[in-house]
Amino acid sequence: MAVLSNAIVAILALTATAILLPKLTAVFLGLVFRGVGWLIWRRTRSRREYVIARARSEEEELRASQPKGSATSLPRNGAEDEDWEKVDSSGTGGVQTATGSESSGGTGEGSNQSSEDWDGIIGFFHPFWCYSNAGGGGERVLWEAICATQKRWPKAICAIYTGDHEVNKATMLERVENRFNIHLHAPTVVLLYLTTRKYVVSSSYPYMTLLGQSLGSLVVAYDAFTLLVPDVFVDTMGYAFTLALCKWLFPTVPVGAYVHYPTISTDMLASLDDKSGVQGINSGAGKGWKGKIKRRYWELFAKLYGWVGRQIDVVMCNSSWTAAHIRTLWGTDKKSSNSSGDGSPSSPAVVFPPTAVTELQSTIAVDEESEKTRQPVLLYIAQFRPEKNHPLVLRSFARFLQERANNPAYEGHPLHVLCSLDPPDETHIYNLRLLAHELRIRDYTTFLCDASWPAMLSHLSTASVGVNAMWNEHFGICVVEYQAAGLICVTHDSGGPREDIVVDLGDGATGFRAETEEQFAASFEAALALPEAEKLAMRQRARRSAQRFTAEEFSRKWLDQVEKLVKASKVQLCDIPLEIDE
């Protein structure tokens, strides 16, 4: 009997230990992280005071340099937009609206402070491409987000954590204006230079790249926080682990994510079993013992990624496709199909990225006269990267030409392949040229690398068909640009183009979607063979559809979500005692 009693006591003790140990460990780690965060905050407090003082000093200098009695305005795309707020030059801190009334609210640092009068610091984690020659969607999102934030909260400071040491603020602001036609308010923009960016470079991790970059981002984030602890922390590049680290170190700092694409997705896992070879660069890689290891590694990383994502306060996604995957990975209820978009990890808000719709529509006409200048040219604007699947386009184009070769009316339809972003891998572009030669379409194919914006505009205004062949393109900015410029789209039937862009909005088709070589060739034929009246009608429908992706729409939805972070930041870190929540 005594033996049995001792056994029961031992079992109960082990059970209690198993239950309590993880909780005690979590409490202990929580204390350690908060303690480290408190030390970081103490050490960076003087730099914070300097940053704020410097911003206010630059603001006063700017006011002094302007004519007396004029308002310091924040122009939008080269002109003052009356729908945006202007900073009152009287120095009272009020926000003058277009109607002349002063806004009021209750989300600022003080109880009487209005939402628009919030003067905290928003940190933007953006180690790469802050000043690259890329000019891509990720960079445009950053600058449009900062522009909208400045106009909503004129006194707030936008601190950008960047690894681009070669540029100062003045040069950066000039380039943003010239490249994107976005005018930022200089005094409230601060660049903070990271020294550890090498830890998130993919080439540093030849194996287990996803995990290596994610853990490396923690080092870079720590570097960022030792420079300045913000009141709100936002990541727009996909480094979810940095946001979780921020919550662990500084529980009172609200964090937000703008997700261009999930680091890992269920589609990536499914592609390991793909036998068609069209589902990305890992298509069919699940075979053999290496494939099994890769699959298990991805499954474990997906669980870790999901746990990290659930620490984030506000989540925005660039497309319905991305939001669906984030909802599955980060959602607390795996069976939930909630897609209301309230900005939580279980229901991320869809905030389409800003595109150059307004500029394209004002520059390129789509009418009966412009139709006369359109040439039977197929245009593909994309980075020269493997996932863009240029070989599929070349093979489809070769099939298209072969099927039309015996047509007496055939006059030749060239394909122009442009790279408007990063300079291409020379080996990759060489292989594409070699493939064009083997397919006997070299004389009909033009490769233009690192094309300038004027060159792109020229091609967009004269081409007839815009092509995109990437499987599961997360959004598809180039497809929106095709539509805004009046091109007829032939895009891959997956991802953002299928879910959000090339869709029938009720008044007819806005383009064609395809998956296989045969389908792309048939779509090229169908797009070019449309009667002239239907061609023009489809171009105009597509242009109207592109209105959903303007910078103004992005700004409105962005501010709806960031407002939640600003409200949550009312309680400052210095007012919170160092304690652990029960």
N, C-alpha and C positions, 0 to 999 in steps of 0.2 A: 504493500500500500504506500509506504514511504517513497519507494522507488517511483511509483506512478505519479505521486504528488510532485516529486522533484522534476520528473519529466514534463509534467504540465506547466510547472513554473518556468522551466527552461524554454519551452515552446512559446509561452506568453512573452517572455523576455525577448526572445529573438524576434517575435512578431512586432512587438512595440519598437524595438530597435530599427527593424526594417521600415516601419512606418514613419518614425520620428527622425531617423537619420537624414533622409533626403530633405525634410523640411528644415532641420537644423543647419544642414549644409547650405541650403538656399538662403537662410537668414544670415549665416556667416558671410557668404559671398556678397550678399546685398550690402552688409555693413562695410566690407572691404571696398567694394566699388563706390559706394557713396562717400566713404572716407577719402579715397583717391580723388573723386570728383570735387570734394570740398577743398582739398589742397590745390588742385588745378585752378579752381575759381579764385582762391586767395592769391595765388601767384600771378594770375593774369588780370587782376582787378585794376592795377595801375595802367596796363595797356588799354583796357576797356575805357578808362577815363580819358586817356590820351586820344583814342579813336573818336570818342564823342566830342571832345573839345576841338579836335582838328576839323571834324565835319561842321560844327557850328561856326568855327572861324572862317572856313571856306564859304559857308553860306552868307556870312556877313560881308565878306569881301565881294561876293557876287552881287549882293544887294547894293553895296556901295558903288559898284561900277556901273549900275544901271541908272537911267534917268530918274530923278526924284519923283515919287508918286506913282511909278509904274509897278505893276505886279510881276513877281517872279513866277513865270508860268512854266509848266512842263509840257512842251510841244509834243505832238504825236505825228510822226511821219511827215515832218516838215511844216506842219501847220498847227495852230491852236484849235483844238476840238472843243466846242462849247459844252459838250456833254461830260467833259472831264473837269475835275476840280482844279482850282488854282490856289496857290499858296498866297495868303494875304500878306502883303509886304509891310503891314503895320507892325509886325512882330508880336502880335497878341496871341499867336498860336492858333487862331481860328482858321477854318477852311472855308473859303468862299466858293460857293457853287455857281453854276451858270445862271441861276435865277437870282443870285445875290443874297440868298439866305445862308445862315451859318448852320452847318450840320451839328447834330448833337447825338450822343449815345451814352455808352457806359462801359466800354471795354478797355479803356486805357489804364495806365498804371495807377492813377489816382481815381477816387470815386467820382469826381466831377469831370473827368477827362473823357472826351468823345472818342469814338472808335477811330475816326479819321485823324485824331490828334495823337494817336499812339506813337511814341518815340523810341521804341525798343530797337533791338538789332536782330535782323533776320540773316542767318548764315546760310549761304548756298554752297553746298559741297560739289565742286566741279573741277577735279584735278586735271582733266584733259580738255583740250580744244577751246579753252577760254579765249585764245588768240591764235587759232590755227588758220590755215588757208582753206579749211574744209568748207565752212559756211553751210554746214548741214543742218538737219532738223533739230538735233540735240542742242546745237549752239543757238539756234533761233529761239527755241523754247526758253533757254536761260535768259536771253536778253529781253524777250517779250514779257516774261514773268517779272523781271526786275522793273521794266518800264511800267507795267500795270500796278505793281506794288508801290512804286514811288508816287504814282498819281492817287492811289487810294490813301496811303499814309505818307504824306509829304515829309514828315519829320523822322520817319523810320530810316535806319541805316541799313543798307544792303551790303553785307560783307561776303566777298567771294573768295573761297579757299581754292587757290589754283596753283598748279605746278609750273606755270609758264613764266619763268623768271625773266625772260628776255623782253618783256613789255612793261611799260609804265601805264598809269591810268589814262593820261592824256592821249597817248597813242592808241590805247584800247578803245576809248570812247570814239575817237575819230574813225577807227576802222568799223566799229559797230554801225555808225551813222552811214558810212560809205557803202558797206556791204549789205546791210539790212534796212537802211533808211529808218533806223530806230534812234531816237534822240533821248539820251539818258541825262538825268540831273546829276552833274558831276559831284557836288559836295557830299551827297549821301551815298556814293559808291566807294567802297573800300576794297582794295585787293590785298589779300593775305597770302604770302608765298610759302608753299609747302616744300619741304626738303626730302620727303620720303616717297615721292611718287613712284619710284622704281618698284615698290612693293606691290603695285597693282598692274604692272606691265605683264601681259600674257606670256611673253617670251621668257620670263623669269621662271615659269612653271611648265616645263615640257611634259610633265605628267601631273594628273589631278589638277588641271588648270583651274576649274571652277572653284574648288576648295582653296587652292593656293591664293587666287586673287581675292576671294572673300575674306580669308584670314589676313591677307596683306592689307586689305582696306581698313582693318582695325588699327593697324600701325599708322596708316595715313590719317585716319580720323583722330587718333590720339595726338598726332602732330598738329592737326587743325585746332583741337581744343586747347592745347598749350599755347597757341597763338591768341585765341580769344574764345570765350564761352558766350555763345549768342543767347538771345531770349527765345528765339524760334530757330529750329534747325531743319533745313530742307535739302533733300538729295534729288537731283534730276538726272542722274547718270546710272542708276540701277545698283548702287552700293547699299543694299538693305542692311547689311551687318553694321554699317556705320551708324545708322539710326538706332538700332538696338543698343549699341555701345553708349550712345548719348543718353538713352533712357536709363541705363544702368548707372552711369556716372552722375547724371543730373536729372533726377526723376521729375523735377518741376519744369523742365524745358520741353515743350511740346514739339513733336517731330512729324514731318510730312514727307511723303514720297511721290514723285512723278515718275511712273514706270513706263519706259519706252518698250520694254520687252522683259518677260520674266527670265531670270538667270537660268532656270531650267523649267521645262513644261512637260505636260503629259504627252504632247505631240513628239517631243524629243525622245521620250521613252518608247513610244509606239514606233518611231522611225527605225529603231534597232531591229525590228522584225520585218521591215519593208523589203519587198522583193522586186519592186519596180525600179528602184534606184532614183526616184524623183523626190523623195522626202528629205531633202537637206544633205549636208556633207557626211552625216553619220548614218545614212540610209543603209540598212542591212548589216550594221556593225555588231549585231548581237550574236553572231555565230561563234562557236568554239568556246574554249575556256576563257579566252581573253574577253569575248563578248559577254560571258556570264559575269565576269568580274566588273566589267564596265557597267552592266545593268544594275548590279547590286550597289555599286558606288553611287550611281545616279539616284537610285531609290533612297539611299540613306541621306544623300545630300538634299534631295527634295524635301525630306522630313525636317532636316535642320533648317532649310530655307523657309519652310512654312512656319516653323516655330519662331524664327527671327522676325518674319513679316508680321506676325500677330502682336508684336511689341509696338507697332507704328500707330500713331494717333489718326492721321488723315492720309488716305491713299487715293491718288489720281492715276488713271491709266490713259494711254494715248489712243486706244481703240476698244471696240467691243470684244475683239478677239483676245487682247491682252487682259482685259478686265475679267473675262470668263476664266482664264487660266489662273490669275491672281486670286480670284474668288475660290477656286478649287484648292489652291495651295495654301493660302493664308486664312481662309475662312474657318471659323470655329465650329460651324455646323456643316459637315461635309455633304449632307444630304440636301442642304438648302439650295434652292434655285433663285434666291432673292437677287434681283438685278436692278433694284431701285436706284442704286448709285448714291448712297448717302455719304460716301467717303470713308467708310470703315473697311478694315481688311476683309470682312465677310461680304461687303457690298461696295466695292470701289467705285468712285465717280469716273465716268468717261469724259475726259477733257481733250478733245481733238487738238493736236499740235497746230500752231499757227503756220500758215503757208502764204506764199506770195500771191494770193488770189486777186486782191485788189490791184496790185501793180500789173499783173498779167492782163487783167480785164481792161485796165485803162490803156495798156500799151498795144494789145493785139485785138483787132476787130474780128468779129464773127458775124458776117452778113453775106449777102449775095455778091457784093463787090470783092470781099476778101476771099470768097470761095474760088474766084478766078485765079488767084495767086497761089492757091494750095497745089502742091505737087504730090504725085503718088509715091511718097517717101514714108518708110517706116522708121520711127525714131525710138531709140532705147537709151534713156538717161539713167546711168547707174554707176556705182563704184565698181572697179574691176576687182571683185572679190568672188571666191568660189560660190558662195551662197546666192549670188545674183543670177547664176545659171545661164551665162551667156551661151554656152554650147547648145542648150535647148533652143535658144532663139536662132542661132546659126543653122542648126539642122532643120528647124521648122521653115526657115526662110528658104533654104536650099530645096526642100520638098515643094514649097509654094512655087518657086521658079520653075522647077522641073515639070510640075503639073500644068504650067501655063506655057511651056516652051513651044508647043505645037499650035498655040492660038495665033492666028494671023493678025489679031489686033494687039498682040503683045508688044509693048514698047520698052519693057524693062522697068522694074520698080526697085530703086536702091534702098539699102538699109544703112542708116547712120547710127553708129554706136558711140555715145558720148560719155565721158567720165567728167562730171562736174565737181567731184569732191577730191579725195586724197589722190595724190599721184599713184599710178598703178604699180603693182609688182611686175617688173620687167619680164620675168619668166612667164607669168600668167598671161600677159598681153601677147607675148611671143607665141605661146601655145594657141591662143585664140586666132591669131593671124595665120598660123600654120593650119588650123582646122578650116578656116575659110578657104585657104588654098586647096586643101584636100577635097572640100565639098564643091569646088569649082564655082565659088561665088565671090572670089577675091575682087573681081572687077565691079561687083555690085555692092561692095561693103566698104564703108569708111569708118575708121577708128579715130576718134578725136579725144586725146587725153587732157585732163585738167582744164576743161573748157571754161572760159570766162562767162560771166552772167550775160553780157551783150551777145556773145556767140550762141548761148543757149536760147536767148530771146529770138534771135534770127532763125534758128532751126524750128523753134516752137511755132513761129508765125507762118512758116511755109510748109511744114510737114503735114501729112494727112492722118497718120496713124501713130499712136503712142503705145509702146510695148513694155510690159513688165513681166518677168518670168520667175521671180523668186517665190519659192514655196513658203507659205506661211509668212509673208511679209507682214510685219507687226502692225504697220499702218499703211504706208505707201504714199509718201509726200510727192514723189514724182508723178504718181497717177493723178493726184489732185491737180498738180501743175499741168498735166496733159489736158484735163477737163477744163480748167480755167482758161487755157490757151486755145480751146476749141478743137483739140485733137480727138479722134475716135479711139477709145482705149481698147486694147487687147491685153488682158492681164491674167495672171495665174488665178485659178478658181480656188482660192484659199485665203486665210488670214484677213487682214484689214480690207483689202480690195473687195473681197467677197462680202464681208459682213457690213461694211460701212460706206464704201466709195462707189463702186460700179454696181449700183442698185437701181431698181425701178421705183421711183418715188410716186408713181401713180399716173404719170403722163407719158410713159414709154421708156424703152431701154436707154441707158446712158453709155453703153459700150458692150464689149464681148468678154467672156471669160473662158479659159481653156486650161487643160492640164497636160495633155500629151502632145507629142510632136505633130500628130495628125490633126488634132483639134486646133492647135495654134495655126497651122498652115491653112486650114479651112476658115478660121476666123480672119486671117489676113485677106483671104479671097473675098469673104463676105463683107468686110469693112470697105474694101476698095471698090467692090462692085455695087454698092448701094446707089440707087438713083440720086441725082444731084439734090433734089428737094429733101429726101430723107436724110442724106448726109448732113445738110445744113440743119435740119430739125434735130438730129441726134447731137450735133455739136452744141446747139443752143440749150438742149435739155441738160447736157453734161455741165455746161457752164453755170446754169442755174443751180444744179446740184452742188457745185463747188462752193457756193455761198455759205454752206454749213461749216466751212473750214477756214474762215477768215481769222485774222489776228484779233479782231474785235470780239468774236465769239469765244476765242481762247481766253482773252483777258477777263471777260465776264464770268466764265465758269471757274477760272483760276482763283479769282477773288472770292467767289462763293465759298471755296474750300479753305483758303488761307485765312479768311475771317475767323474760322473756328480755331485755328492755331493762335491767332492774335488774342482772342477772348480767353483762351486757356493760359496765356502767358501773363495774365494780370498779376498772379502771385509770383513774385520775384524769388530767385534762388537765395538771395541773402536774407530773406525773411523766413526761410524754412529751417527749422532745427534739424540737426542730423539725427534721424531716427528711422526705424524700420517699421513699415506698416504691418499690422498683425494680419 
